[in-house]
């Protein structure tokens, strides 16, 4: 039997290969993002091992976090689509702009994780906050790896 992490990995690969295409419709992108969110939620559920009282506190916070994170994800997708469609003709100023935007998005993601770690720490405990952030970071790294595998290197000559 294929485990959930393997299925999620396949879903990430599918998502990134389509998200990097400039021609994808917004409707198609929303369907793919929805499936990615479902797969991610399953992984979080499986790994948090929450009892019902904990789940009642955790899931509304998780949903709020995911909604905030979706904004960052949408910005990243837009940037990746722009980069992947222009990578062969990227000028120095465009490269600088894209790099700075990536740095900005990374800072936003870290601040968001810090905010929700603090919320979970107060409403549940720092242990739950830390465990969730571990799971979240592992999932983010997997997605970043899949994006990197599908993103062409910028041409400079």
C-alpha positions as a printed Julia matrix, in Angstrom:
157×3 Matrix{Float64}:
   0.0    0.0     0.0
   1.27   3.47   -0.9
   1.57   5.71    2.15
   0.04   9.17    2.39
   3.38  10.95    2.11
   4.05   9.25   -1.22
   0.61  10.22   -2.48
   1.15  13.78   -1.3
   4.52  13.84   -3.04
   2.86  12.77   -6.29
   0.19  15.43   -5.79
   2.91  18.07   -5.23
   4.64  17.04   -8.43
   1.35  17.25  -10.33
   0.59  20.64   -8.77
   3.95  22.2    -9.51
   4.14  20.93  -13.06
   0.78  22.57  -13.81
   1.24  25.67  -11.66
   4.4   26.62  -13.53
   2.59  26.72  -16.86
   1.42  30.21  -17.72
  -1.45  28.81  -19.82
  -3.28  27.09  -16.93
  -6.74  28.52  -16.27
  -7.63  29.93  -12.86
 -10.3   27.24  -12.5
  -7.8   24.45  -13.12
  -5.37  26.01  -10.67
  -8.07  26.27   -7.98
  -8.96  22.58   -8.38
  -5.32  21.55   -8.09
  -4.78  23.81   -5.05
  -7.88  22.36   -3.4
  -6.59  18.81   -3.86
  -3.19  19.83   -2.51
  -4.86  21.35    0.58
  -6.88  18.17    1.15
  -3.76  16.02    0.94
  -1.88  18.34    3.26
  -4.72  18.37    5.81
  -4.73  14.57    5.81
  -1.0   14.5     6.53
  -1.38  17.02    9.35
  -4.32  15.08   10.81
  -2.42  11.82   10.65
   0.69  13.26   12.29
  -0.82  15.5    14.96
  -2.61  12.58   16.68
  -5.15  14.83   18.35
  -7.85  13.69   20.75
 -11.29  15.26   20.23
 -10.8   18.1    22.76
  -7.47  19.04   21.17
  -8.92  18.77   17.67
 -11.73  21.18   18.61
  -9.11  23.82   19.44
  -6.56  22.96   16.74
  -8.59  22.74   13.51
 -10.1   26.26   13.56
  -6.59  27.65   14.13
  -5.22  25.44   11.34
  -7.93  26.62    8.93
  -7.19  30.26    9.76
  -3.48  29.61    9.21
  -4.12  27.89    5.87
  -6.27  30.78    4.66
  -3.5   33.24    5.47
  -0.9   30.97    3.91
  -2.93  30.66    0.7
  -2.3   34.35    0.0
   1.46  33.78    0.17
   1.13  30.64   -1.95
  -0.83  32.54   -4.62
   1.86  35.22   -4.76
   4.55  32.56   -5.09
   2.65  30.79   -7.88
   2.29  34.08   -9.77
   5.99  34.78   -9.41
   6.93  31.26  -10.52
   4.62  31.46  -13.52
   6.17  34.77  -14.54
   9.69  33.45  -14.07
   9.06  30.15  -15.85
   7.55  31.91  -18.86
  10.34  34.51  -19.08
  13.41  32.61  -17.89
  15.13  32.56  -21.25
  14.98  36.32  -21.67
  15.35  37.5   -18.07
  17.25  40.76  -17.72
  19.43  41.69  -14.71
  16.8   44.0   -13.24
  14.09  41.33  -13.59
  16.33  38.76  -11.89
  16.9   41.19   -9.02
  13.16  41.89   -8.75
  12.25  38.2    -8.69
  14.95  37.39   -6.12
  13.81  40.21   -3.84
  10.19  39.08   -4.15
  11.23  35.53   -3.22
  13.04  36.86   -0.14
   9.98  38.89    0.79
   7.67  35.88    0.44
  10.02  33.74    2.55
   9.97  36.36    5.31
   6.16  36.5     5.15
   5.96  32.71    5.49
   8.31  32.69    8.49
   6.37  35.48   10.22
   3.14  33.59    9.61
   4.58  30.38   11.1
   5.85  32.33   14.12
   2.45  33.94   14.63
   0.61  30.63   14.55
   3.23  28.88   16.67
   2.52  31.52   19.33
  -1.25  31.12   18.96
  -1.03  27.31   19.26
   1.38  27.64   22.18
  -1.1   29.82   24.08
  -4.29  27.96   23.18
  -2.84  24.44   23.44
   0.84  24.22   24.42
   4.27  24.96   22.92
   4.61  21.22   22.28
   1.59  21.23   19.96
   2.77  24.44   18.33
   6.23  23.01   17.73
   4.9   19.68   16.45
   2.64  21.44   13.97
   5.48  23.68   12.79
   7.69  20.6    12.28
   5.02  18.95   10.15
   4.31  22.18    8.29
   8.01  22.75    7.55
   8.48  19.21    6.25
   5.51  19.62    3.91
   6.79  23.03    2.75
  10.22  21.56    2.04
   8.65  18.78   -0.02
   6.68  21.31   -2.05
   9.79  23.48   -2.53
  11.73  20.44   -3.71
   9.06  19.58   -6.27
   8.94  23.18   -7.48
  12.73  23.25   -7.8
  12.71  20.03   -9.81
  10.31  21.6   -12.32
  11.75  25.09  -12.51
  14.33  25.68  -15.23
  17.56  27.4   -14.28
  17.85  30.98  -15.41
  19.95  31.39  -18.52
  22.73  33.97  -18.34
  24.58  33.36  -21.59
